[in-house]
Amino acid sequence: MRRILAERGIVFAQSITRARREIPVVVTDTSNALTLLAREMLADLMDQLRELEKRNVGFDRRIDSVFKGSETCQRIALSAYQYLLFDESLLHRSSFWNGLYTFSVLL
């Protein structure tokens, strides 16, 4: 979607949050260089993106439910968490902190 817009001189930061906010505004702005076909394509792509995000939320809920209900998953997650605590180099990586947050939310 960003490429279609960039080819027409419409550029914004590479971020899904920015895309969700900017693309609907661009599609409805009739003063820009987008053709009617480009507007329709972008609107359709945004609809598809919203549907995929809804499906992902549903999958996340199902995964969380399985995780919370599985003693095996809990043991594996706890072992991984303990391992990370002992490897000090991981403490400086953002992926560690994101995982730690995810882990704490799931428990």
VOBA-1610 file (N, C-alpha, C; in pm, whole numbers, padded with zeros to 5 digits, always signed):
BEGIN
Met+00083-00119+00000Met+00000+00000+00000Met+00087+00125+00000Arg+00195+00121+00081Arg+00283+00237+00085Arg+00347+00262-00052Arg+00377+00153-00122Arg+00440+00167-00254Arg+00344+00233-00353Ile+00220+00191-00353Ile+00121+00251-00442Ile+00112+00401-00414Leu+00109+00436-00288Leu+00100+00578-00250Leu+00229+00653-00283Ala+00344+00591-00256Ala+00472+00657-00282Ala+00489+00687-00431Glu+00441+00598-00516Glu+00450+00622-00661Glu+00371+00745-00702Arg+00280+00786-00619Arg+00198+00904-00648Arg+00235+01023-00558Gly+00350+01013-00493Gly+00401+01124-00413Gly+00343+01135-00274Ile+00277+01031-00226Ile+00218+01032-00092Ile+00300+00937-00006Val+00373+00994+00090Val+00467+00915+00170Val+00440+00938+00318Phe+00449+00830+00395Phe+00441+00840+00541Phe+00529+00731+00601Ala+00552+00740+00730Ala+00642+00647+00799Ala+00596+00502+00785Gln+00693+00411+00784Gln+00662+00268+00773Gln+00620+00216+00909Ser+00490+00210+00929Ser+00434+00166+01056Ser+00289+00126+01032Ile+00248+00015+01087Ile+00110-00030+01069Ile+00013+00069+01134Thr+00054+00127+01245Thr-00030+00226+01312Thr-00049+00347+01223Arg+00060+00392+01162Arg+00052+00508+01073Arg-00033+00475+00951Ala-00018+00355+00896Ala-00096+00315+00779Ala-00245+00314+00812Arg-00280+00259+00929Arg-00422+00257+00969Arg-00480+00397+00978Arg-00397+00490+01020Arg-00444+00627+01039Arg-00442+00707+00908Glu-00335+00692+00829Glu-00316+00776+00711Glu-00391+00731+00587Ile-00396+00601+00561Ile-00454+00554+00435Ile-00601+00592+00421Pro-00686+00575+00523Pro-00826+00620+00506Pro-00837+00770+00476Val-00750+00850+00535Val-00752+00994+00509Val-00713+01022+00364Val-00608+00954+00317Val-00560+00972+00180Val-00667+00928+00080Val-00732+00816+00109Val-00833+00763+00017Val-00950+00860+00002Thr-00988+00927+00108Thr-01102+01019+00102Thr-01066+01159+00054Asp-00936+01190+00049Asp-00890+01322+00004Asp-00889+01326-00148Thr-00984+01393-00206Thr-00995+01397-00353Thr-00897+01495-00418Ser-00822+01569-00339Ser-00729+01666-00398Ser-00592+01605-00428Asn-00569+01479-00391Asn-00438+01418-00418Asn-00438+01351-00555Ala-00324+01291-00590Ala-00303+01236-00725Ala-00357+01094-00744Leu-00431+01042-00650Leu-00482+00906-00664Leu-00595+00898-00765Thr-00590+00795-00845Thr-00701+00770-00939Thr-00813+00701-00862Leu-00928+00694-00925Leu-01041+00626-00864Leu-01008+00479-00839Leu-00941+00416-00935Leu-00903+00275-00920Leu-00807+00257-00802Ala-00710+00347-00787Ala-00616+00338-00675Ala-00689+00354-00542Arg-00784+00445-00538Arg-00863+00464-00415Arg-00941+00339-00379Glu-01004+00279-00481Glu-01081+00157-00457Glu-00991+00044-00410Met-00873+00030-00474Met-00779-00075-00434Met-00733-00055-00291Leu-00697+00067-00255Leu-00649+00093-00120Leu-00759+00071-00016Ala-00880+00112-00049Ala-00992+00091+00044Ala-01015-00059+00063Asp-01007-00135-00046Asp-01025-00279-00037Asp-00912-00343+00044Leu-00790-00300+00020Leu-00675-00353+00096Leu-00687-00321+00245Met-00736-00203+00277Met-00756-00168+00418Met-00863-00256+00481Asp-00969-00285+00406Asp-01073-00376+00457Asp-01014-00514+00483Gln-00932-00562+00390Gln-00868-00692+00408Gln-00776-00691+00530Leu-00702-00582+00548Leu-00614-00571+00663Leu-00693-00575+00794Arg-00804-00505+00798Arg-00888-00506+00919Arg-00940-00647+00948Glu-00982-00718+00844Glu-01031-00855+00862Glu-00920-00946+00913Leu-00800-00932+00858Leu-00687-01013+00906Leu-00655-00982+01052Glu-00660-00855+01088Glu-00634-00818+01227Glu-00737-00878+01320Lys-00863-00879+01278Lys-00969-00942+01359Lys-00942-01091+01377Arg-00903-01156+01269Arg-00872-01299+01276Arg-00753-01324+01369Asn-00652-01237+01360Asn-00535-01251+01447Asn-00573-01238+01594Val-00662-01147+01625Val-00707-01131+01763Val-00774-01260+01811Gly-00856-01318+01725Gly-00920-01445+01760Gly-00820-01556+01782Phe-00720-01565+01694Phe-00616-01667+01711Phe-00537-01643+01840Asp-00505-01517+01868Asp-00432-01485+01991Asp-00510-01529+02114Arg-00640-01505+02112Arg-00724-01547+02226Arg-00723-01698+02242Arg-00732-01769+02130Arg-00730-01915+02137Arg-00596-01966+02189Ile-00487-01907+02140Ile-00353-01947+02186Ile-00338-01918+02335Asp-00380-01799+02378Asp-00374-01765+02520Asp-00452-01863+02605Ser-00568-01902+02556Ser-00652-01996+02630Ser-00583-02132+02643Val-00525-02179+02535Val-00452-02307+02539Val-00333-02295+02633Phe-00259-02185+02624Phe-00143-02163+02709Phe-00181-02165+02856Lys-00285-02091+02890Lys-00327-02082+03030Lys-00379-02215+03083Gly-00436-02295+02995Gly-00493-02422+03039Gly-00398-02540+03031Ser-00276-02518+02988Ser-00182-02628+02969Ser-00068-02619+03070Glu-00061-02719+03154Glu+00048-02725+03252Glu+00184-02737+03182Thr+00187-02810+03072Thr+00311-02826+02996Thr+00359-02692+02942Cys+00270-02615+02886Cys+00306-02482+02835Cys+00358-02393+02948Gln+00294-02401+03063Gln+00338-02321+03177Gln+00480-02359+03219Arg+00508-02490+03223Arg+00643-02536+03261Arg+00747-02490+03160Ile+00716-02503+03032Ile+00811-02462+02929Ile+00837-02312+02938Ala+00731-02234+02952Ala+00746-02089+02961Ala+00826-02050+03084Leu+00803-02115+03196Leu+00878-02084+03317Leu+01025-02119+03300Ser+01054-02233+03239Ser+01193-02272+03214Ser+01262-02171+03124Ala+01196-02129+03019Ala+01253-02031+02927Ala+01277-01898+02999Tyr+01182-01858+03080Tyr+01194-01734+03156Tyr+01313-01741+03251Gln+01330-01852+03322Gln+01442-01867+03414Gln+01575-01866+03339Tyr+01579-01929+03222Tyr+01700-01929+03141Tyr+01738-01787+03102Leu+01639-01709+03060Leu+01665-01572+03019Leu+01719-01489+03134Leu+01672-01515+03254Leu+01719-01438+03369Leu+01867-01466+03397Phe+01913-01586+03364Phe+02053-01620+03388Phe+02146-01573+03278Asp+02095-01541+03163Asp+02177-01493+03052Asp+02169-01341+03050Glu+02264-01275+03115Glu+02258-01131+03135Glu+02260-01053+03003Ser+02322-01107+02899Ser+02328-01035+02771Ser+02189-01014+02711Leu+02095-01103+02745Leu+01960-01089+02692Leu+01883-00975+02756Leu+01929-00934+02874Leu+01858-00827+02945Leu+01864-00695+02871His+01958-00682+02778His+01976-00556+02707His+01907-00557+02570Arg+01837-00662+02538Arg+01769-00673+02409Arg+01621-00642+02426Ser+01568-00565+02332Ser+01426-00530+02340Ser+01338-00653+02327Ser+01384-00754+02250Ser+01302-00874+02235Ser+01283-00944+02368Phe+01382-00936+02456Phe+01367-00996+02589Phe+01255-00926+02664Trp+01256-00794+02663Trp+01156-00719+02739Trp+01017-00739+02681Asn+01005-00746+02548Asn+00876-00773+02486Asn+00826-00911+02527Gly+00915-01009+02525Gly+00879-01145+02566Gly+00841-01152+02712Leu+00914-01079+02796Leu+00884-01077+02939Leu+00746-01019+02962Tyr+00714-00912+02889Tyr+00581-00854+02903Tyr+00475-00955+02860Thr+00496-01019+02746Thr+00401-01118+02696Thr+00384-01230+02798Phe+00496-01277+02853Phe+00493-01384+02950Phe+00412-01343+03073Ser+00436-01222+03123Ser+00366-01179+03244Ser+00217-01159+03218Val+00181-01117+03098Val+00040-01098+03065Val-00031-01232+03056Leu+00038-01332+03002Leu-00023-01463+02985Leu-00045-01535+03118Leu+00037-01506+03218Leu+00019-01570+03347Leu-00086-01501+03423
//
